[in-house]
Amino acid sequence: MDQNQSEESQYWTQRYVENRMGWDIGYVATPFKEYIDQLTIKNIEILIPGAGNAYEAEYLFEKGFKNVFVLDISQTPLDAFAERVPDFPKSQLLLGDFFKLKGSYDLILEQTFFCSFVPTTENREAYVKQMANLLKLDGKLVGVWFDIPLTGDLEKRPFGGDKELYLSYLQTHFDTTIFERCYNSIPERQGNELFGIFKKNEIVLDMSCCHPELDSGSHKTL
Ligand SMILES: C[S@@+](CC[C@H](N)C(=O)[O-])C[C@H]1O[C@@H](n2cnc3c(N)ncnc32)[C@H](O)[C@@H]1O
């Protein structure tokens, strides 16, 4: 673990140990539950980065999704998860830094993860780029983002944001399928959350210049 990673890990572990985890609702959030309930293909590979206690992973696992990967930089919530869901494969509990993860997933579920980083442009661009890197070509990022004012107070992690701000970053690598105020937030978060489904952008190259066999104006979609 490098210095930065270990500082982040210690920061979050401390929050868990001191039970300062206002983000943790203690059960799978309704927007995720309803989204998961309509998924039909059970063998897709799903990543939950910055998963914390990962109630949505537990729910997915109970529903028969077996290729679920839970990632966190802190060992503490991973241990708690392993104790709570003993049958979940330990090999799918990943301790590490999201920014260093390699892999290729069909679906990434995000909750209070984007907003857990210090809100610099650099961090936010890196997050979006890495999300896109970790998805297969037709992969989706699905999540719930806080729709609350962003303050500069570093003790206010997770930080707020709004639709326009999130989109300004996400649209560099994703097409928006839906990004709306949640109609099904848990009571405590009513009116303060956005639900989004984002599809990784396809890279479209104009190959007509270098492939004469292609019709003029043809595009190849990679
Ligand atoms: C605000 S909490 C959210 C936890 C969970 N998603 C939830 O909504 O209950 C942020 C989580 O991200 C984890 N985290 C922060 N930075 C990370 C990183 N670079 N890589 C992996 N996990 C990270 C923290 O340890 C913490 O569990």
The ligand as an SDF file (V2000), in Angstrom:
LIG
                    3D

 27 29  0  0  0  0  0  0  0  0999 V2000
  -19.1520    7.1720    2.2010 C   0  0  0  0  0  0  0  0  0  0  0  0
  -18.6650    5.5310    2.2950 S   0  0  0  0  0  0  0  0  0  0  0  0
  -19.9380    4.7080    1.3690 C   0  0  0  0  0  0  0  0  0  0  0  0
  -20.0680    3.2380    1.6570 C   0  0  0  0  0  0  0  0  0  0  0  0
  -21.2110    2.5460    0.9180 C   0  0  0  0  0  0  0  0  0  0  0  0
  -21.1200    2.7250   -0.5070 N   0  0  0  0  0  0  0  0  0  0  0  0
  -22.5350    3.0390    1.4220 C   0  0  0  0  0  0  0  0  0  0  0  0
  -23.2160    3.8030    0.7120 O   0  0  0  0  0  0  0  0  0  0  0  0
  -22.9160    2.6560    2.5340 O   0  0  0  0  0  0  0  0  0  0  0  0
  -17.2890    5.4890    1.1750 C   0  0  0  0  0  0  0  0  0  0  0  0
  -16.6250    4.1160    1.1340 C   0  0  0  0  0  0  0  0  0  0  0  0
  -15.6390    4.1390    0.1070 O   0  0  0  0  0  0  0  0  0  0  0  0
  -14.4600    3.5090    0.5900 C   0  0  0  0  0  0  0  0  0  0  0  0
  -13.3480    4.0920   -0.1900 N   0  0  0  0  0  0  0  0  0  0  0  0
  -12.8740    5.3750   -0.1420 C   0  0  0  0  0  0  0  0  0  0  0  0
  -11.8880    5.5440   -1.0360 N   0  0  0  0  0  0  0  0  0  0  0  0
  -11.7250    4.3560   -1.6740 C   0  0  0  0  0  0  0  0  0  0  0  0
  -10.8710    3.9170   -2.7100 C   0  0  0  0  0  0  0  0  0  0  0  0
   -9.9690    4.7320   -3.2810 N   0  0  0  0  0  0  0  0  0  0  0  0
  -10.9750    2.6410   -3.1400 N   0  0  0  0  0  0  0  0  0  0  0  0
  -11.8780    1.7950   -2.5850 C   0  0  0  0  0  0  0  0  0  0  0  0
  -12.7260    2.1610   -1.5900 N   0  0  0  0  0  0  0  0  0  0  0  0
  -12.6550    3.4310   -1.1430 C   0  0  0  0  0  0  0  0  0  0  0  0
  -14.4430    3.8400    2.0710 C   0  0  0  0  0  0  0  0  0  0  0  0
  -13.6560    2.9560    2.8210 O   0  0  0  0  0  0  0  0  0  0  0  0
  -15.9350    3.7480    2.4090 C   0  0  0  0  0  0  0  0  0  0  0  0
  -16.2860    2.4380    2.7690 O   0  0  0  0  0  0  0  0  0  0  0  0
  1  2  1  0
  2  3  1  0
  2 10  1  0
  3  4  1  0
  4  5  1  0
  5  6  1  0
  5  7  1  0
  7  8  2  0
  7  9  1  0
 10 11  1  0
 11 12  1  0
 11 26  1  0
 12 13  1  0
 13 14  1  0
 13 24  1  0
 14 15  1  0
 14 23  1  0
 15 16  2  0
 16 17  1  0
 17 18  1  0
 17 23  2  0
 18 19  1  0
 18 20  2  0
 20 21  1  0
 21 22  2  0
 22 23  1  0
 24 25  1  0
 24 26  1  0
 26 27  1  0
M  CHG  2   2   1   9  -1
M  END
$$$$
